[in-house]
Amino acid sequence: MEHATKGRPRSFDEDKAIDAAMRVFWEKSFEGTTMTDLTDATGLSRSSIHAAFGGKDGLFLKAVERYKSGLMLYIPKALAEPTLPRAIEALFRGMVNSLSVPGNPKGCLSIHGALACGTDGELVTQVMTKWRRSNENLIKERIQRAQREGELGRDVNAADYARYIATIMIGIGMQAVNGAGRAELTRTVDMALQFLSCSSFDPAASADNSGE
């Protein structure tokens, strides 16, 4: 029954289609991406995109998961570092590395993907907010681990510290969107790490003070 596959090709490379769509969303944001952009990038018809992914929204969600399982893997790797200072440094430098891959769009999909979304993009805004908060929670859990292990004083608010680190990371991402290159982002990270080491949030200093 040949008509059973009407509206969708009998076979196509779904991974390649998702990768192509991810790059479009990453470059143009969800709101700035049109169905024509997606059909041109994936080689699929509109009906095929609806049949395979549930339309633009569904394809965007697939693209987000693909991005998270690829370039964002530096986050759990960084948080597995044995000390909190090394984990934070690995987070910052890992982000710079992910933002500096030659040929990739500027910025991070978690930030750029939902820029200027109106009411039609409410689902996308919610998904991206949840994604960023999830990353922030992972950082908070790593900070709490440092507190349990005596590396960081209990007087430090883990949620506030995690929000602070996440804010720096978002700022790095926005600078990349604005056109900052690897060298500029690296200098920003170096400065952020220097300020952190001199602040009351310095894990070593906090641990020393907590025993007084």
N, C-alpha and C positions, 0 to 999 in steps of 0.2 A: 504494500500500500504506500505508494510514493508520496501521496498527499499528507501523510502523517507527520512529515518533517517540514511542512510548509511554515514559513516565518522564521525558521532557524536552519542554518546549514547542517547537513548531516553530520559533519564533524568540523571542528576548528580548535586551534590551540588556545584553550581558555587562559592558561598562564600568560601567554604572550599578549592576549587581549587585555588582561588585567594590568599587566606591566605598562602597556601603551597608555591605557586610561589613567593610570596612576601618574604618569609623567605629565599628562595634560592637566589634571586637577592640581598637581603640584605647581605647575607653571602659571595656570590661569585662575586658580581657586575654583571652588564648586560653583559659585554664582557666575563667575566669568566664563565657565565652560558651557558650550552649547552642544546639543545633540549632534550637530554637524561636525563639531570638533571631534567628538567621540567616534562617530562613524568613519571619519577620515583616518583617525589614529589606529583604530582597531581593525578596520576593513570589514566591519559588520554593518548590517542594515539596522535601522531603528527597531524594526520588529524583532530582529535577532537579539538585540541588546535587551529588549523588554522580555523576550522569552527566556533568555539565558540568565539574566541578572535582575530582572524586575525593574528595568529602566535606569535612569541616570542616578537616582538615589541608591539603588542596590549596587550599581557598579562602583559608586564612590565608596560605599562601605567595604566592598571587596578590595578596593585600592588601598584603603586605610589599613586593613589587615595585612596586606602585602608589604606595605611600608614598615609597619610595626615589626613584622617578622624578618625584615632585612636590615635596613640602615639603623633601626632603633635597638638592635641587639646589644649595642655597646652599653646600654643602661644596666641591665642585669649583670653584665660582665664587670662593669665598673663597681657596682654595689657589692660585688663579691670580694673586692680587695680587702686585705686583712686589717687595715686600719682606716678610720674615718677620713683623715686627711688625704690618704691615697685614693679612697673611694671618690671623694669630692673632686680631686684633681683629675681622676680618670673620667668622671662625668663631663667636666668642662672640656677636656682635650678630646674625648670621644665625640662630643658634639661638634667641635671644630672640624674633626676629621670627616664626620658625616656630611657637614655642610660644604666641604671643600673637594668633593669628588669631581674631577674634570668632566664637563659635559652635562652635569646634572642641573636642574633648575635651581634658582636661588632660594635660600631659606629652607625652613622645615615645613613639611606638609601639615604637621600638627598646628602650626600657626598660620601659614599662608593659605591652607586649604579652605579655611572658613572666613577669610577676610571679607568684610563688607556684605555678609549674608543678611538678606532681608527676611521678611516673614516666611517667604517660600522656602528658605533654607533653615528653618527652625530645627528640624531633625539633625541636620548637619552640625549646627552650632552646639546642640546638646551632645552629640557624639564626640565632637572635638574637645568640648569642655570636660566630659567624662574621661577622655583619654589623658588629657593634661593632669587632671586630678589623680588619676590612677598612678601616673609617674611620680607625682608629688607624694602620694602615700607610700610608694616604694622607698623613696628617700627618707621619709619619716620613720619607716620601720628600720632602716639602716642606722639612723641616728639613735633610735631607742635601743637597738642592739649595742651601740657604743656605750650608751648609758648603763646598760645591764653589765657590761664587761668592765666598767670602771674607767673607760677611756674618756668619757665626757660626763661632766657634772650633772646631777639630777636637777639642778636649778635652771638649766637651759630648757626652754619650752620647745620640745621636739617638733611640734606642728609649725611653730613660727620659724624655726630654723630651716625646716624643709621648704616652707613657702619662700623664704629668702633665697635659698639655693635655686629653687625652680624659677624665681623671678630673674635671677642672673642668667639662667639658661634661656629663658624666653627673650631676654634682651639680646643675648648673643644671636639668637635666631632672627630677630628683627634687624639687627645690624647686617646680617647676611642678605636679607631681603633688600636692604637699602644699598647693597653692592659691596660691602666690606669683604675683602679677600682673606685668604688663609693667614697671611702675615699679620694683617690688622686684627683679626679675631684672636690670633695667638697672643698678641700683645695685650689685648683686653683681658684674656684669661690670666695671663701672668700678673697683671695688675690686680685682678679680683682675688687671686690666690694670695698675693702679698698683703692686701688689706685684711683678708680673712685671718691670716697668720698673726696679724697685729691686733686683732679685735678680741672682745670678750668671748667670741664664739670659737676661739682657737681651742681645739680639743685638748691639747696638752696642758695649756694654761688652766683651762676649766677643771680638768681632772686634778691638777695640783691644788687648786683653790678649794675643791670640794672636800679635801681631807683636812682642811684647817679647822 
